[in-house]
Amino acid sequence: MKQKFRLGVLVTGPMIGELKQQYGEYDDIFARFFSNNTDENDEDDSDFWHLKPYRVLENIFPQSVNDADGWLITGSRYGVYETHEWIAPLEDFIRTAQQANVPMIGICFGHQIMAQALGGTVEPFADGWIVGSQDYHTQKNGSFNILSWHQDQVIIRPKQADIIAHNDACRYAALLYQDWGLSFQAHPEFTPSFFNDLFKLRGNLLPQTLSAHIDSHQPTPPDSAHIAKVIKGFLHNRKCDL
């Protein structure tokens, strides 16, 4: 039996109240994302992960970057450029984790705050919201599809970050920080059912034309298993197979 990988989940956003009873908090969604997308050829994979949440949005931080074997920063309703009191400490934590070479994964807000902490720039996208199924092209001429829900995105990437996925609406859809960090703008942890329930509650915030399009198109089944394997492989081996 493999030793469990201790993954600290830095929770940066509250779950919408109407969704919390069915889906739990964001760390619960990631726990299901990893457990539901196990490697069928590795019978120990489903038992390999021990996730521990830290609600950094409430200023609850780990004592040390070494309190886990790796870190994951969740999505959030907040902007990384907003002046919440926990933003600067989170940026410090990111830089300290990089210096200590403790691996880190960023998703949506996590993708953005990693970039901002390391010298990049995040702004609201000039063309507005990017919501729904998105195909992203990799540097190896492959592609993958995952669900997206964001208006902000990385506009200027850190010099140390390599672009490993993109599309016309998101130039920096996935970034790789050598063997330390990996981040995605979209949400590989979103299932179609969660996305549909989120849309029912928050679709009214979107432009009418976009909302109408999403309402008439069921999301494409996302490549969640593939991205889960990529994330696990990076955390295990410090290599990104994307």
Disulfide bonds with the S-S distance in Angstrom:
none
